[in-house]
Amino acid sequence: MIPALSLIFVFLILPGVWVLKIGMTNETLTGAKARNPDFVGFENYAKVLSDRFFYNALRITLLFVLGSAIIGQAGLGLSLALLTYRKRRLKSFVQSVVILAWIIPEVVVAYLWIAFLDKDYGTLNVLLSAIGLNKINWFYEYPLLTIIVFNVWRGTAYSMLLFSAALETIPPSYLETAEVIGASSWRKFKDVVFPNIKSYILTDLILITLWTFNVFTPYLLTGGGPSFRTELLSIYIYRTAFRYFKLGYGASIATIALLINFALAMFYLSLSRRRRA
């Protein structure tokens, strides 16, 4: 276990301790405080908890996680897995499409979506004009919805693959018996499928919630705008630390984000333990 523990220490524990240390100083990226920062204790954390931009970023992030991860990726991934269950050709085609969206580099994906949603010459608005509808400035009128759909499109592959594998673990005799007694599709899902894949659903929710909470890719589409309406917590940390050069203050925000991640993970794990009990 030493090699694995060494990697965890170097890439997770050590950076976490370093960020915690920086968060208790007034260190900046430039100027006198970049060379000789002062220790300020919990002053940065007190400022964060009274910062309206922090609460705006946290609210947007929670809405983004709810719409993108919990409803979007988990819901769509499960729906696609159920739709293609025991349909090998359809399953292979759908999995190829969603995996392609998953493996394309983030910069390329962002460029494609900007080209697709552009107000004047985007593919979607050209199609809307062709059927007599008005063009929509998606990035200005529906910015949060835009990045939610973008992230769902990109990240659904993981949930679909996990749930497809989970469905394969269900003994065929269970569903065959349900079909013989004339159970509806909903009853088969409720009484046979769901109880057998509950643990996989919790695993999926834990992982995609944490990944989505910390995702930075929407910055490539909107830069956090317009008017901070898509400024996720990760973007707010970046803006504070690397655009305004407040490295200590940004580190304190990152520490709070880490604690929120920990709380979310503990919530899901408590649900898992309760289910086993």
N, C-alpha and C positions, 0 to 999 in steps of 0.2 A: 504493500500500500504506500510505501515511501514515495515513489515517483508521482503518484496521483496527488498525494497530500502536499508534495512540494509545489506542484503546479497550482493547486488551490491556494496555497500560502502566497506564492509570488504574484498571481494574477487576480486574486480576490481579496484575501485578508489584508495583505500589505497595502494595496491601493486604498482599501476601505479605511484603514487606520490613518493613512496619509491624508485622505480627504477630511477625516474627522479633525486631524491636527490643523490643517490649513483653515478649516471652518472656524477655528477659534482665534484667528488672527485677522488683521486688516491688510493682508498681503494683496498686492496688485501686480499686474503684468508689466507695467511701466512705472517709472518714477522712483522716488526715494523708498517707498514702501515695498517695492519689488525686491530690493536688496536687504533692507532691514525692517521687516514687518514687526508690528507690536502685538503682543498677546492681549486679546480683548475678551476672552472667556466666552460667555453665552450672549454677548451683545448682538452678534450677527443673527442669532436664532430669534432673539426678541424682535429684531427689526423685520425678519421674515414673517413672523406671525402677525405683524401689523401692516404688511405690504399688500395693497389691493391687487397688484399685478400677480403676486403669488397665488392669491385665492382665485383670480381669474384663470390663470394657467391650470390650477388644480381642478377647477370646475370643468373646464374644457377637456382636460385629460380624462376625467371620470366619465363624461358623456361620450368621449371618443372610445374609451374601453368598453363601455356598455354597448354602444352601437356597433363597433367594429369587431370586437373579440367575442363577447358573450352572445349577442343576437346574430351578428353577421357571420363570422367565421365558424363558430361552433354550430349555429343553426343551419347555415348553408352546407357546411361540411357533412353534418349528420343527414340532411335531406338528400344530398348527392349520393352518400354511401347507401342509404336505404333504396334510392331510386335505381341504383346499379347493382344491387345485391342479387346474386345468382344470375346476372346477365353479363357474361364474360366480355362479349364484343363491345357492348355499350360501356362497360366499366373500363376497359382498356382505353377507349377513345376519350372518355371524360377525364380519366386520370392523366392521360398525356397532355390534355389541354391545361388542366389546373397546375400540373407540375411545371409546364413551360412558363406559366405566369410567375411561378415561385422562383425559378432559377435564373431568370433574366436579371442582369445587374440593376441595382436600384436607380442609378442615374439614367439608364436607358428607359426604364419603366416610367420614371418621372417625365422624361422628355416626350414619350409616347402619349401620356395622359394630358400633358399641356397641349400637344398638337390635337388631341381628340376633343378637348373641351374649350379650345380658344374661342373667344367671343365672336370674332369676325370670320375666321377661316377654319375653325375647328370642324372635324368630321361630323360630330353630333349636331352642331348648329346648322351645318349645310343640309343635313337630312331633315331637320325641323323646318327649315325654309322651303325645302322641296315639297313638303306636305302642307304648306300654308301656315305654319306656326311661327311665332316670333322667336328670334334668337335670344338666348339667355346667357348672361354673363355669370357663369357658374361659380367662378372664383370670388365674385363679389356678392352675389345674391344668396348663394348657398355654399359658403366656404367649408363649414364643418361637415355638412353632408357629403361634399365632394371628397374630402380626405378620408371620410369613413368608407365610402364606396371604393375608393382607390385602395385602401388597406385591406378591405374584404376581398377584393379581386385578387390582390397579390398573395394574401396569407391563407386562403381557404384550403389550399392543397394539404397542409399538415393535418388539419382536422379531418378532412375526407380520408386520407390514407390511414390515420389512426382508427377511425370508426369502421372503415372497410375491413381492417384487420380484426377489429373487435367482433364484427358480425360473423366472421369466419370461425370464431371460437364457439358459437352457439350450436349445439348438436342439432342436425337436421330433423331428427325425430320430434323435437319440441314443436317446430313450426308445422311439420306434417300432421301431428296430432291436432293442433289448433285448426288446421284447414279441414280435417276430417269432421270435426264437430261443428264446423260452420262459423268459426269466429271471424268477426270483421277485421279489417286491416288495423283499425284503431285498437281493438282488443288484443290482437297479436303483438302490436308494438308495446302496449301498456303492460300486458301480463307475461310476455315471453322475451321480447327484445330488450326493453328498457332495464328490467332487473338484472339481465346478464351483462350489460355493458355500462352499468352505473359507475363502476370504478374507472373505466376508460374515460367517461365523460368528465369526472372530477380531475383526472390527470390532464386532460386536454384543457380544461378551464384554468387550472393552475398555470400551465405553461404559457398559453396564449394571452392570459391576462397580464402576466409579468412582462412578456415580450412587448405587448401592445402598449402597456403603461410607459415603457422606456423607449419606444420607437422614435426615431429622428427623421425618417424618410419624408414625412409630409413637408418638412422644411424645404425640400427641393421643389415642391409645387407652389407653396404659398409664402414661404419665408416667415410664417407666423401671422401674416396679415390676412385680410385687410383690417387695420385697427385692432390688432391683437386677437382677432376672432378665431384664429386657428393656432394660437400660441400654446402648444402643449408644454408640459412641465420640462421636458427635455430641451425644448427650444428656448424656454425662459432661462434655464441654467446656462445654456450656450451663450445666449445674448448677454446675460449678466457677466459671465466670466471672461468671455473672449471678444466681445464687442465693446462692452463698457469697462473691461479690464479689472473688474472687481473680483479677483480670484478668491479671496477669503469669503466674501459674501456668497459667491456662486457655489463654493464648496459647502457652505452651511445649508443652502437649498438642496444640494445633492444629497447631503446626509439625511435631511427630512424626507426626501423622496425614497431613500433607501429604507427608512423606517416604515414608510407607507407600504412599500413592496413587501417588507417582512410581515406587516399586519395582514395584508391580503393573503399571503401564503399561509399564515397561521389560521386564517378563517377557513380556507379551503381544506386544510389538513384536519381541522376540528370537525368539519362536515364528514370527511372520510372516516375518522375514528368513530364518530357517532353512528355512521352507517354500519361499520363492522360490529359495533356493540349491539 
